[in-house]
Amino acid sequence: MFFNKWSSEPFDWVWCIAKGVARGLGNERKNLHEIVNLLTIYLGQERQLLRETVVKKAPVH
Protein backbone atom coordinates (compact mmCIF):
# COMPACT_ATOMS: atom_id res chain seq x y z
CA MET A 1 0.00 0.00 0.00
CA PHE A 2 1.51 3.32 -1.01
CA PHE A 3 0.40 5.01 2.22
CA ASN A 4 3.11 3.14 4.13
CA LYS A 5 5.83 5.53 2.99
CA TRP A 6 4.26 8.19 5.26
CA SER A 7 3.32 6.07 8.23
CA SER A 8 3.51 2.60 9.68
CA GLU A 9 -0.29 2.60 9.84
CA PRO A 10 -2.02 3.40 6.54
CA PHE A 11 -4.46 6.04 7.76
CA ASP A 12 -2.47 7.78 10.51
CA TRP A 13 -1.75 10.76 8.30
CA VAL A 14 -5.41 11.01 7.18
CA TRP A 15 -6.48 11.02 10.83
CA CYS A 16 -3.96 13.76 11.67
CA ILE A 17 -5.09 15.95 8.76
CA ALA A 18 -8.78 15.52 9.58
CA LYS A 19 -8.25 16.23 13.27
CA GLY A 20 -6.17 19.33 12.58
CA VAL A 21 -8.68 20.75 10.11
CA ALA A 22 -11.59 20.02 12.46
CA ARG A 23 -9.82 21.84 15.30
CA GLY A 24 -9.14 24.78 13.01
CA LEU A 25 -12.85 25.02 12.22
CA GLY A 26 -13.67 25.14 15.92
CA ASN A 27 -16.05 22.23 16.44
CA GLU A 28 -13.88 19.13 16.39
CA ARG A 29 -16.56 16.54 17.13
CA LYS A 30 -19.07 17.84 14.58
CA ASN A 31 -16.60 18.45 11.76
CA LEU A 32 -14.37 15.40 12.16
CA HIS A 33 -16.77 12.89 10.58
CA GLU A 34 -17.56 15.28 7.74
CA ILE A 35 -13.87 15.84 6.98
CA VAL A 36 -13.06 12.14 7.18
CA ASN A 37 -15.90 11.43 4.75
CA LEU A 38 -14.57 14.01 2.29
CA LEU A 39 -11.02 12.69 2.58
CA THR A 40 -12.24 9.13 2.13
CA ILE A 41 -14.17 10.03 -1.01
CA TYR A 42 -11.25 12.06 -2.34
CA LEU A 43 -8.79 9.25 -1.76
CA GLY A 44 -11.15 6.68 -3.27
CA GLN A 45 -10.61 4.33 -0.32
CA GLU A 46 -13.18 2.04 1.22
CA ARG A 47 -15.15 4.16 3.71
CA GLN A 48 -15.64 1.40 6.24
CA LEU A 49 -11.91 0.76 6.62
CA LEU A 50 -11.18 4.43 7.29
CA ARG A 51 -14.09 4.79 9.70
CA GLU A 52 -13.00 1.72 11.66
CA THR A 53 -9.49 3.17 11.92
CA VAL A 54 -10.82 6.56 13.07
CA VAL A 55 -13.17 5.02 15.63
CA LYS A 56 -10.28 3.04 17.14
CA LYS A 57 -8.13 6.17 17.40
CA ALA A 58 -10.84 8.65 18.45
CA PRO A 59 -10.24 10.02 21.94
CA VAL A 60 -13.03 9.36 24.42
CA HIS A 61 -14.11 12.52 26.25
PDB file of N, CA, C and O in Angstrom:
ATOM      1  N   MET A   1       0.847  -1.190   0.000  1.00  0.00           N
ATOM      2  CA  MET A   1       0.000   0.000   0.000  1.00  0.00           C
ATOM      3  C   MET A   1       0.888   1.247   0.000  1.00  0.00           C
ATOM      4  O   MET A   1       1.808   1.351   0.811  1.00  0.00           O
ATOM      5  N   PHE A   2       0.624   2.169  -0.883  1.00  0.00           N
ATOM      6  CA  PHE A   2       1.506   3.322  -1.010  1.00  0.00           C
ATOM      7  C   PHE A   2       1.497   4.249   0.190  1.00  0.00           C
ATOM      8  O   PHE A   2       2.411   5.059   0.349  1.00  0.00           O
ATOM      9  N   PHE A   3       0.475   4.148   1.045  1.00  0.00           N
ATOM     10  CA  PHE A   3       0.403   5.010   2.225  1.00  0.00           C
ATOM     11  C   PHE A   3       1.548   4.744   3.201  1.00  0.00           C
ATOM     12  O   PHE A   3       1.929   5.622   3.975  1.00  0.00           O
ATOM     13  N   ASN A   4       2.089   3.538   3.161  1.00  0.00           N
ATOM     14  CA  ASN A   4       3.109   3.144   4.128  1.00  0.00           C
ATOM     15  C   ASN A   4       4.368   3.992   4.093  1.00  0.00           C
ATOM     16  O   ASN A   4       5.116   4.006   5.071  1.00  0.00           O
ATOM     17  N   LYS A   5       4.628   4.696   3.007  1.00  0.00           N
ATOM     18  CA  LYS A   5       5.827   5.533   2.990  1.00  0.00           C
ATOM     19  C   LYS A   5       5.691   6.732   3.934  1.00  0.00           C
ATOM     20  O   LYS A   5       6.695   7.337   4.307  1.00  0.00           O
ATOM     21  N   TRP A   6       4.462   7.081   4.322  1.00  0.00           N
ATOM     22  CA  TRP A   6       4.256   8.193   5.257  1.00  0.00           C
ATOM     23  C   TRP A   6       4.103   7.721   6.698  1.00  0.00           C
ATOM     24  O   TRP A   6       4.408   8.462   7.633  1.00  0.00           O
ATOM     25  N   SER A   7       3.639   6.512   6.877  1.00  0.00           N
ATOM     26  CA  SER A   7       3.315   6.074   8.227  1.00  0.00           C
ATOM     27  C   SER A   7       3.318   4.554   8.303  1.00  0.00           C
ATOM     28  O   SER A   7       3.103   3.866   7.305  1.00  0.00           O
ATOM     29  N   SER A   8       3.565   4.044   9.501  1.00  0.00           N
ATOM     30  CA  SER A   8       3.512   2.598   9.682  1.00  0.00           C
ATOM     31  C   SER A   8       2.070   2.101   9.614  1.00  0.00           C
ATOM     32  O   SER A   8       1.829   0.952   9.245  1.00  0.00           O
ATOM     33  N   GLU A   9       1.118   2.950   9.965  1.00  0.00           N
ATOM     34  CA  GLU A   9      -0.293   2.600   9.839  1.00  0.00           C
ATOM     35  C   GLU A   9      -0.873   3.413   8.695  1.00  0.00           C
ATOM     36  O   GLU A   9      -0.672   4.626   8.636  1.00  0.00           O
ATOM     37  N   PRO A  10      -1.594   2.761   7.782  1.00  0.00           N
ATOM     38  CA  PRO A  10      -2.025   3.404   6.541  1.00  0.00           C
ATOM     39  C   PRO A  10      -2.769   4.719   6.697  1.00  0.00           C
ATOM     40  O   PRO A  10      -2.571   5.626   5.888  1.00  0.00           O
ATOM     41  N   PHE A  11      -3.619   4.854   7.708  1.00  0.00           N
ATOM     42  CA  PHE A  11      -4.459   6.043   7.765  1.00  0.00           C
ATOM     43  C   PHE A  11      -4.072   7.021   8.868  1.00  0.00           C
ATOM     44  O   PHE A  11      -4.835   7.939   9.167  1.00  0.00           O
ATOM     45  N   ASP A  12      -2.905   6.845   9.477  1.00  0.00           N
ATOM     46  CA  ASP A  12      -2.467   7.780  10.514  1.00  0.00           C
ATOM     47  C   ASP A  12      -2.432   9.210  10.008  1.00  0.00           C
ATOM     48  O   ASP A  12      -2.900  10.127  10.684  1.00  0.00           O
ATOM     49  N   TRP A  13      -1.880   9.401   8.823  1.00  0.00           N
ATOM     50  CA  TRP A  13      -1.753  10.759   8.297  1.00  0.00           C
ATOM     51  C   TRP A  13      -3.102  11.350   7.934  1.00  0.00           C
ATOM     52  O   TRP A  13      -3.291  12.561   8.055  1.00  0.00           O
ATOM     53  N   VAL A  14      -4.059  10.517   7.485  1.00  0.00           N
ATOM     54  CA  VAL A  14      -5.409  11.009   7.183  1.00  0.00           C
ATOM     55  C   VAL A  14      -6.071  11.467   8.474  1.00  0.00           C
ATOM     56  O   VAL A  14      -6.714  12.517   8.511  1.00  0.00           O
ATOM     57  N   TRP A  15      -5.911  10.679   9.530  1.00  0.00           N
ATOM     58  CA  TRP A  15      -6.482  11.018  10.829  1.00  0.00           C
ATOM     59  C   TRP A  15      -5.912  12.345  11.332  1.00  0.00           C
ATOM     60  O   TRP A  15      -6.657  13.192  11.826  1.00  0.00           O
ATOM     61  N   CYS A  16      -4.608  12.528  11.211  1.00  0.00           N
ATOM     62  CA  CYS A  16      -3.964  13.762  11.671  1.00  0.00           C
ATOM     63  C   CYS A  16      -4.462  14.977  10.898  1.00  0.00           C
ATOM     64  O   CYS A  16      -4.729  16.024  11.488  1.00  0.00           O
ATOM     65  N   ILE A  17      -4.587  14.841   9.584  1.00  0.00           N
ATOM     66  CA  ILE A  17      -5.087  15.948   8.759  1.00  0.00           C
ATOM     67  C   ILE A  17      -6.515  16.294   9.159  1.00  0.00           C
ATOM     68  O   ILE A  17      -6.836  17.463   9.375  1.00  0.00           O
ATOM     69  N   ALA A  18      -7.366  15.290   9.258  1.00  0.00           N
ATOM     70  CA  ALA A  18      -8.777  15.517   9.584  1.00  0.00           C
ATOM     71  C   ALA A  18      -8.924  16.171  10.949  1.00  0.00           C
ATOM     72  O   ALA A  18      -9.712  17.103  11.114  1.00  0.00           O
ATOM     73  N   LYS A  19      -8.171  15.688  11.922  1.00  0.00           N
ATOM     74  CA  LYS A  19      -8.254  16.227  13.274  1.00  0.00           C
ATOM     75  C   LYS A  19      -7.787  17.679  13.316  1.00  0.00           C
ATOM     76  O   LYS A  19      -8.407  18.520  13.967  1.00  0.00           O
ATOM     77  N   GLY A  20      -6.694  17.966  12.619  1.00  0.00           N
ATOM     78  CA  GLY A  20      -6.170  19.331  12.579  1.00  0.00           C
ATOM     79  C   GLY A  20      -7.129  20.302  11.920  1.00  0.00           C
ATOM     80  O   GLY A  20      -7.331  21.414  12.409  1.00  0.00           O
ATOM     81  N   VAL A  21      -7.720  19.884  10.813  1.00  0.00           N
ATOM     82  CA  VAL A  21      -8.675  20.746  10.113  1.00  0.00           C
ATOM     83  C   VAL A  21      -9.915  20.958  10.969  1.00  0.00           C
ATOM     84  O   VAL A  21     -10.425  22.076  11.049  1.00  0.00           O
ATOM     85  N   ALA A  22     -10.407  19.904  11.608  1.00  0.00           N
ATOM     86  CA  ALA A  22     -11.592  20.021  12.458  1.00  0.00           C
ATOM     87  C   ALA A  22     -11.340  20.986  13.609  1.00  0.00           C
ATOM     88  O   ALA A  22     -12.208  21.794  13.939  1.00  0.00           O
ATOM     89  N   ARG A  23     -10.171  20.914  14.218  1.00  0.00           N
ATOM     90  CA  ARG A  23      -9.821  21.840  15.301  1.00  0.00           C
ATOM     91  C   ARG A  23      -9.787  23.273  14.800  1.00  0.00           C
ATOM     92  O   ARG A  23     -10.253  24.196  15.470  1.00  0.00           O
ATOM     93  N   GLY A  24      -9.226  23.441  13.607  1.00  0.00           N
ATOM     94  CA  GLY A  24      -9.145  24.775  13.013  1.00  0.00           C
ATOM     95  C   GLY A  24     -10.514  25.379  12.763  1.00  0.00           C
ATOM     96  O   GLY A  24     -10.679  26.597  12.827  1.00  0.00           O
ATOM     97  N   LEU A  25     -11.494  24.537  12.479  1.00  0.00           N
ATOM     98  CA  LEU A  25     -12.851  25.016  12.223  1.00  0.00           C
ATOM     99  C   LEU A  25     -13.623  25.244  13.517  1.00  0.00           C
ATOM    100  O   LEU A  25     -14.708  25.826  13.492  1.00  0.00           O
ATOM    101  N   GLY A  26     -13.089  24.803  14.624  1.00  0.00           N
ATOM    102  CA  GLY A  26     -13.672  25.136  15.923  1.00  0.00           C
ATOM    103  C   GLY A  26     -14.526  24.070  16.582  1.00  0.00           C
ATOM    104  O   GLY A  26     -14.572  24.008  17.811  1.00  0.00           O
ATOM    105  N   ASN A  27     -15.191  23.244  15.830  1.00  0.00           N
ATOM    106  CA  ASN A  27     -16.049  22.229  16.443  1.00  0.00           C
ATOM    107  C   ASN A  27     -15.550  20.857  16.026  1.00  0.00           C
ATOM    108  O   ASN A  27     -16.034  20.266  15.060  1.00  0.00           O
ATOM    109  N   GLU A  28     -14.576  20.363  16.773  1.00  0.00           N
ATOM    110  CA  GLU A  28     -13.884  19.126  16.392  1.00  0.00           C
ATOM    111  C   GLU A  28     -14.824  17.941  16.224  1.00  0.00           C
ATOM    112  O   GLU A  28     -14.753  17.232  15.221  1.00  0.00           O
ATOM    113  N   ARG A  29     -15.698  17.722  17.188  1.00  0.00           N
ATOM    114  CA  ARG A  29     -16.563  16.536  17.133  1.00  0.00           C
ATOM    115  C   ARG A  29     -17.509  16.570  15.935  1.00  0.00           C
ATOM    116  O   ARG A  29     -17.693  15.557  15.259  1.00  0.00           O
ATOM    117  N   LYS A  30     -18.103  17.724  15.672  1.00  0.00           N
ATOM    118  CA  LYS A  30     -19.068  17.837  14.576  1.00  0.00           C
ATOM    119  C   LYS A  30     -18.391  17.723  13.216  1.00  0.00           C
ATOM    120  O   LYS A  30     -18.903  17.047  12.324  1.00  0.00           O
ATOM    121  N   ASN A  31     -17.260  18.371  13.055  1.00  0.00           N
ATOM    122  CA  ASN A  31     -16.600  18.450  11.756  1.00  0.00           C
ATOM    123  C   ASN A  31     -15.759  17.230  11.411  1.00  0.00           C
ATOM    124  O   ASN A  31     -15.519  16.964  10.233  1.00  0.00           O
ATOM    125  N   LEU A  32     -15.310  16.488  12.408  1.00  0.00           N
ATOM    126  CA  LEU A  32     -14.370  15.399  12.159  1.00  0.00           C
ATOM    127  C   LEU A  32     -14.939  14.354  11.198  1.00  0.00           C
ATOM    128  O   LEU A  32     -14.269  13.955  10.245  1.00  0.00           O
ATOM    129  N   HIS A  33     -16.172  13.912  11.447  1.00  0.00           N
ATOM    130  CA  HIS A  33     -16.768  12.894  10.577  1.00  0.00           C
ATOM    131  C   HIS A  33     -16.946  13.414   9.161  1.00  0.00           C
ATOM    132  O   HIS A  33     -16.708  12.695   8.191  1.00  0.00           O
ATOM    133  N   GLU A  34     -17.366  14.665   9.049  1.00  0.00           N
ATOM    134  CA  GLU A  34     -17.560  15.284   7.739  1.00  0.00           C
ATOM    135  C   GLU A  34     -16.244  15.334   6.956  1.00  0.00           C
ATOM    136  O   GLU A  34     -16.209  15.012   5.768  1.00  0.00           O
ATOM    137  N   ILE A  35     -15.179  15.736   7.623  1.00  0.00           N
ATOM    138  CA  ILE A  35     -13.868  15.844   6.984  1.00  0.00           C
ATOM    139  C   ILE A  35     -13.344  14.468   6.597  1.00  0.00           C
ATOM    140  O   ILE A  35     -12.806  14.289   5.505  1.00  0.00           O
ATOM    141  N   VAL A  36     -13.500  13.502   7.488  1.00  0.00           N
ATOM    142  CA  VAL A  36     -13.056  12.140   7.185  1.00  0.00           C
ATOM    143  C   VAL A  36     -13.815  11.595   5.974  1.00  0.00           C
ATOM    144  O   VAL A  36     -13.227  10.940   5.114  1.00  0.00           O
ATOM    145  N   ASN A  37     -15.118  11.867   5.908  1.00  0.00           N
ATOM    146  CA  ASN A  37     -15.899  11.426   4.749  1.00  0.00           C
ATOM    147  C   ASN A  37     -15.372  12.040   3.463  1.00  0.00           C
ATOM    148  O   ASN A  37     -15.222  11.344   2.459  1.00  0.00           O
ATOM    149  N   LEU A  38     -15.089  13.340   3.483  1.00  0.00           N
ATOM    150  CA  LEU A  38     -14.566  14.014   2.292  1.00  0.00           C
ATOM    151  C   LEU A  38     -13.204  13.459   1.894  1.00  0.00           C
ATOM    152  O   LEU A  38     -12.947  13.218   0.714  1.00  0.00           O
ATOM    153  N   LEU A  39     -12.335  13.256   2.879  1.00  0.00           N
ATOM    154  CA  LEU A  39     -11.016  12.691   2.584  1.00  0.00           C
ATOM    155  C   LEU A  39     -11.136  11.277   2.024  1.00  0.00           C
ATOM    156  O   LEU A  39     -10.413  10.900   1.101  1.00  0.00           O
ATOM    157  N   THR A  40     -12.051  10.508   2.588  1.00  0.00           N
ATOM    158  CA  THR A  40     -12.244   9.134   2.129  1.00  0.00           C
ATOM    159  C   THR A  40     -12.703   9.114   0.681  1.00  0.00           C
ATOM    160  O   THR A  40     -12.187   8.346  -0.130  1.00  0.00           O
ATOM    161  N   ILE A  41     -13.670   9.955   0.359  1.00  0.00           N
ATOM    162  CA  ILE A  41     -14.170  10.034  -1.013  1.00  0.00           C
ATOM    163  C   ILE A  41     -13.050  10.488  -1.937  1.00  0.00           C
ATOM    164  O   ILE A  41     -12.848   9.918  -3.009  1.00  0.00           O
ATOM    165  N   TYR A  42     -12.332  11.506  -1.518  1.00  0.00           N
ATOM    166  CA  TYR A  42     -11.250  12.056  -2.337  1.00  0.00           C
ATOM    167  C   TYR A  42     -10.174  11.007  -2.615  1.00  0.00           C
ATOM    168  O   TYR A  42      -9.667  10.906  -3.733  1.00  0.00           O
ATOM    169  N   LEU A  43      -9.843  10.256  -1.622  1.00  0.00           N
ATOM    170  CA  LEU A  43      -8.795   9.248  -1.765  1.00  0.00           C
ATOM    171  C   LEU A  43      -9.278   7.989  -2.478  1.00  0.00           C
ATOM    172  O   LEU A  43      -8.474   7.165  -2.914  1.00  0.00           O
ATOM    173  N   GLY A  44     -10.595   7.848  -2.593  1.00  0.00           N
ATOM    174  CA  GLY A  44     -11.146   6.677  -3.266  1.00  0.00           C
ATOM    175  C   GLY A  44     -10.975   5.393  -2.471  1.00  0.00           C
ATOM    176  O   GLY A  44     -11.018   4.302  -3.039  1.00  0.00           O
ATOM    177  N   GLN A  45     -10.783   5.510  -1.167  1.00  0.00           N
ATOM    178  CA  GLN A  45     -10.608   4.329  -0.320  1.00  0.00           C
ATOM    179  C   GLN A  45     -11.960   3.832   0.179  1.00  0.00           C
ATOM    180  O   GLN A  45     -12.959   4.548   0.125  1.00  0.00           O
ATOM    181  N   GLU A  46     -11.972   2.622   0.655  1.00  0.00           N
ATOM    182  CA  GLU A  46     -13.178   2.039   1.225  1.00  0.00           C
ATOM    183  C   GLU A  46     -13.528   2.793   2.498  1.00  0.00           C
ATOM    184  O   GLU A  46     -12.718   2.863   3.423  1.00  0.00           O
ATOM    185  N   ARG A  47     -14.726   3.356   2.551  1.00  0.00           N
ATOM    186  CA  ARG A  47     -15.145   4.161   3.707  1.00  0.00           C
ATOM    187  C   ARG A  47     -15.095   3.388   5.019  1.00  0.00           C
ATOM    188  O   ARG A  47     -14.635   3.907   6.036  1.00  0.00           O
ATOM    189  N   GLN A  48     -15.562   2.168   4.993  1.00  0.00           N
ATOM    190  CA  GLN A  48     -15.639   1.404   6.237  1.00  0.00           C
ATOM    191  C   GLN A  48     -14.271   1.216   6.881  1.00  0.00           C
ATOM    192  O   GLN A  48     -14.146   1.311   8.102  1.00  0.00           O
ATOM    193  N   LEU A  49     -13.253   0.952   6.084  1.00  0.00           N
ATOM    194  CA  LEU A  49     -11.906   0.761   6.620  1.00  0.00           C
ATOM    195  C   LEU A  49     -11.414   2.024   7.319  1.00  0.00           C
ATOM    196  O   LEU A  49     -10.855   1.956   8.414  1.00  0.00           O
ATOM    197  N   LEU A  50     -11.622   3.170   6.688  1.00  0.00           N
ATOM    198  CA  LEU A  50     -11.183   4.429   7.288  1.00  0.00           C
ATOM    199  C   LEU A  50     -11.971   4.727   8.558  1.00  0.00           C
ATOM    200  O   LEU A  50     -11.395   5.140   9.564  1.00  0.00           O
ATOM    201  N   ARG A  51     -13.268   4.523   8.518  1.00  0.00           N
ATOM    202  CA  ARG A  51     -14.094   4.788   9.704  1.00  0.00           C
ATOM    203  C   ARG A  51     -13.691   3.898  10.872  1.00  0.00           C
ATOM    204  O   ARG A  51     -13.624   4.356  12.012  1.00  0.00           O
ATOM    205  N   GLU A  52     -13.424   2.629  10.590  1.00  0.00           N
ATOM    206  CA  GLU A  52     -12.997   1.718  11.659  1.00  0.00           C
ATOM    207  C   GLU A  52     -11.687   2.195  12.269  1.00  0.00           C
ATOM    208  O   GLU A  52     -11.505   2.132  13.485  1.00  0.00           O
ATOM    209  N   THR A  53     -10.780   2.671  11.435  1.00  0.00           N
ATOM    210  CA  THR A  53      -9.494   3.172  11.921  1.00  0.00           C
ATOM    211  C   THR A  53      -9.704   4.403  12.787  1.00  0.00           C
ATOM    212  O   THR A  53      -9.101   4.526  13.853  1.00  0.00           O
ATOM    213  N   VAL A  54     -10.558   5.316  12.334  1.00  0.00           N
ATOM    214  CA  VAL A  54     -10.818   6.555  13.068  1.00  0.00           C
ATOM    215  C   VAL A  54     -11.499   6.261  14.399  1.00  0.00           C
ATOM    216  O   VAL A  54     -11.144   6.853  15.418  1.00  0.00           O
ATOM    217  N   VAL A  55     -12.465   5.361  14.402  1.00  0.00           N
ATOM    218  CA  VAL A  55     -13.173   5.016  15.633  1.00  0.00           C
ATOM    219  C   VAL A  55     -12.206   4.443  16.662  1.00  0.00           C
ATOM    220  O   VAL A  55     -12.316   4.748  17.849  1.00  0.00           O
ATOM    221  N   LYS A  56     -11.262   3.619  16.223  1.00  0.00           N
ATOM    222  CA  LYS A  56     -10.277   3.039  17.141  1.00  0.00           C
ATOM    223  C   LYS A  56      -9.371   4.111  17.736  1.00  0.00           C
ATOM    224  O   LYS A  56      -8.952   3.997  18.888  1.00  0.00           O
ATOM    225  N   LYS A  57      -9.065   5.154  16.959  1.00  0.00           N
ATOM    226  CA  LYS A  57      -8.131   6.173  17.397  1.00  0.00           C
ATOM    227  C   LYS A  57      -8.811   7.364  18.088  1.00  0.00           C
ATOM    228  O   LYS A  57      -8.147   8.153  18.761  1.00  0.00           O
ATOM    229  N   ALA A  58     -10.122   7.490  17.923  1.00  0.00           N
ATOM    230  CA  ALA A  58     -10.838   8.654  18.449  1.00  0.00           C
ATOM    231  C   ALA A  58     -10.717   8.716  19.969  1.00  0.00           C
ATOM    232  O   ALA A  58     -10.967   7.726  20.657  1.00  0.00           O
ATOM    233  N   PRO A  59     -10.334   9.872  20.487  1.00  0.00           N
ATOM    234  CA  PRO A  59     -10.243  10.018  21.940  1.00  0.00           C
ATOM    235  C   PRO A  59     -11.631  10.023  22.570  1.00  0.00           C
ATOM    236  O   PRO A  59     -12.570  10.599  22.020  1.00  0.00           O
ATOM    237  N   VAL A  60     -11.750   9.388  23.709  1.00  0.00           N
ATOM    238  CA  VAL A  60     -13.025   9.355  24.422  1.00  0.00           C
ATOM    239  C   VAL A  60     -13.026  10.492  25.425  1.00  0.00           C
ATOM    240  O   VAL A  60     -12.130  10.592  26.263  1.00  0.00           O
ATOM    241  N   HIS A  61     -14.041  11.356  25.339  1.00  0.00           N
ATOM    242  CA  HIS A  61     -14.109  12.518  26.247  1.00  0.00           C
ATOM    243  C   HIS A  61     -15.076  12.247  27.369  1.00  0.00           C
ATOM    244  O   HIS A  61     -15.272  13.100  28.234  1.00  0.00           O
TER     245      HIS A  61
END
